[in-house]
Structure formats: structure tokens, C-alpha cells
């Protein structure tokens, strides 16, 4: 199986970093082909604009989807986006590894979604959700939170994690036609001790082996 890990954290020694390293180690040991898009280490620019394209469809008025479709048809994406799109299209399974910030993904990951998941490359009119262009692939979120499990309970202040992660699972993975793998969540990662973190990593290993 070919697996793309999109990893988003500015600190390599973070617990997110440990989850990424464990994923690479475990999946490689199992014989899978693993690629990592380390967005901070690679200096990925999250800001969309005309710099996304080496040509232009309309020099007078910038319409992002029109420019994306033109680039998809003409091979006109900037090298950074071509690289990420190729990684995505090669993958059978895509894993997003990120910390939950303000009940959302970090800006770097949102920018990757905005720029890489281009109109004409991974979706078109009428080719979304059940008819999505990436049907047959799977997507999974691996998330660390500052909040405890109680805060993400039905009675908690944030509500169930499934609702918090809906923009990723429904708005990205399912939108593209992918099957959603239930997320792995390391709750309150900054607040637990080393034994708790080791337990999370062992649970993560078992989840990856089960894939």
C-alpha cells in the first residue's frame, strides 16, 4: 500500500512529531511505501494566489478555480503544487497528522488543502462525494488536542470530536470520494505524563497495524 502522511507541526520534538515518526516506522516495517509531506520542514506556503501557476488563464481578473482548471489541463501548476499533487494521487491512504488549534486544523494544513486539492485535479462539477474523483482511496486524521476527553464528550464544551473533525472528514476526504478511516485522537497530549504518551504511541501502532 502507498501511504502519504501530511504532517503539520512546527516543532520536530512535539508529540505530533512522535506520532509521525511512529507511523513511518510502523508502516515501513509492515512493507508499505510511505511518503511524508512535512509542511513546516519543506517550507510549504499556505497562501493561495497567482504564484500557484506558471501560466495564466485570465490576466485581467483572478478567479482561482478557473486558473486551477486551466493549469490542470495545461500542466501549469507551480512545482511545489505539482509535487504535492503527485504524492496525493500516488497514495492509497492519506493520513493528516496535526494538532487541533482553535477547534480546527493549523493554517499550514488549510493552505495545503486550498492549494493542492485543485479544481480539475481532484474534483470537478458533479464529481464529488459518492462520485468523487479519489474514490478508492482512504483518508484518516491523527490529532493531538490540549483538551481532555471530557471536554470532547457530548456534554463537554467542545462537543464530540466527530463534530469537530467534520470539516476534515466530510469536507475534505468524503468530498473527494475517499473512504474515511475513524480518527486517532491523543487527548490532552501536553498534560499527560510520559507513561500516558507511551500508551498513546502503542495504541497508535496497533491502529496502524490494523489498517
Buried (B, 14 or more C-beta within 10 A) or exposed (E): EBBBBBBBBEEBEBBBBBBBBBBBEBBEEEEBEBBBBBBBEEEBBBEBEEEBBBEBBEEEEEEBEBBBBBBBEEEBBBEBBBBBBEBBBEBEBBBBBBBBEEBBBBBBBBBBBBBBBBBBBBBBEEBBEEEBBBEEBBBBBBBBBEBBEEBBEEEBEBBEBEEBBEBBBEEBBBBBBBBBBEBBBBBBBEEBEEEBBEEBBEEBBEBBEEB
